[in-house]
Every structure is written in structure tokens, then in C-alpha cells.
């Protein structure tokens, strides 16, 4: 499953908001809590995080990474493990 990073959480710099096209409601998004998220940059470095909650009612999720993502990650695709 893949999603797109759409926003940074300003107050919590290690958190990002991710949209997944297949997920349309908060109820579906909550089922993904605890799953692993990986973003790979163009050099091949992996940034790992975990889904910590839903964001809003339209299926967006919040993911918390161990290290804050660089600004170039905005708009890029992340992979979500099953």
C-alpha cells in the first residue's frame, strides 16, 4: 500500500500527514494504526516511521518518524507495510 505525504505537523516536527487513495473514511484509517511507514530518498536512505492515528474524517493518517523528514519529502510517496 502506498500513500503521499501532504503536510508536516508544525508543532510536532517528527509527524507528517499522509493521504492514501484507497482510504476514504476515518474508520478505515484507524485500522492502519501501528503499521510501519517507509520513505526512501533518491540516495537510497530509508526513513522509518509508524502510523500513530487518523487525521480528520476523510481518511488521512498521521505518521511519526524517528527522525524528522527533510522538506523534500513533501509530496513524495511512502510505502506502508501490511
Secondary structure, DSSP 8 states (H G I E B T S, - for coil): -EEEEEEE-SSSTTEEEEE-TT--SHHHHHTTTT-EEEEE-TT--EEEEEEEEEETTTTEEEEEESS---GGGTT-EEEE--
